[in-house]
Amino acid sequence: MKHVYLIHKTMSEHNLILVYEGEFTQEITKSVLSMAEKNLDSIGEEQNIKRKVFNVMVECLQNICKHADSMKREEERRAIFMIGKENDSYEITSGNYILNTSIEGLKAKLEQINNLDKEGLKTLYKDLIKTSELSEKGGAGLGFVDIARKSGQKLEFDFEPVNDENSFFSFKTKIIRSND
Amino acid sequence: MKAIEIKGTEDTPTILLDKAAGTFELSGRSLPEDAAEFYHPVLQWLTEYATNPNPATELTIKLEYFNTASSKLLLDVLGKVEPIQGVKVTWYYFSGDDDMQEAGEEFAELIEVPFEFKTY
């Protein structure tokens, strides 16, 4: 049963205050949100920071839900979501399987976002909201742009090759706590 | 015209659309995964209302959180009221919530309707 200790140790070394691994649905999203909200309340986190963390969480979790629907095998639909609390920031991290063929498009989208400043992101957001149609899964491609705007930081991401078909997409957003 | 009264939940807003009472309000949290499905009856109601509106229509939007899927639908809601004569939007945001204030200002820039901003 050493893995129990190892998981515990890893979590505390990375200052993780919440980790969920498994299947993602809207019901699970609601539970994770409610748990995180209680957690932030008990820490006594400032309202503005709490709202930013909450907003970024919603977009990350719903991205995973929408994406999971397009993966064929149950194992590939499993994903991970975690929140870490550092002295000066919260780190919201997610990880999910993605088709190797989707990497290029996703990478281009994230790099485009990272190359924009505050005003550029605002313009892109307004363009997308005006012109994009909701995809059948409910997204309007606005999620990552919104995350970048709410955090005010560059998005961090990585693709870990798994096999010929899939890679594991890791995505991290930072919310700075002492922003005044 | 029959009023719409949808009670809010942890991920969907409270919606009150009542022509006779002159109440047009969205409040709470809007985080549904399928925002298009949730807002469908609201858009339908507003389409019908726009054909024979009250002389003045004040739409109150007082949201604590909304996801990006909802933001697209909120723009659709505002698009429905845009052609109505005598329409006004009151956008409430929690005092100090710069993100929600900015979100309202962006909608105001996208839609040709007078916006009033209030904090709570």
Interface residues (C-beta under 8 A of the other chain):
Chain A: Q26 T29 K30 L33 S34 Q47 N48 R51 K52 F54 N55 V58 E59 Q62 C65 K66 K122 Y125 K126 I129 K130 S132 L134 G138 G139 A140 L142 G143 V145 D146 R149 K150
Chain B: E10 D11 L31 P32 E33 D34 A35 A36 Y65 N67 T68 A69 S71 K72 L73 L75 F94 G96 D97 D98 D99 M100 E106 E109 L110
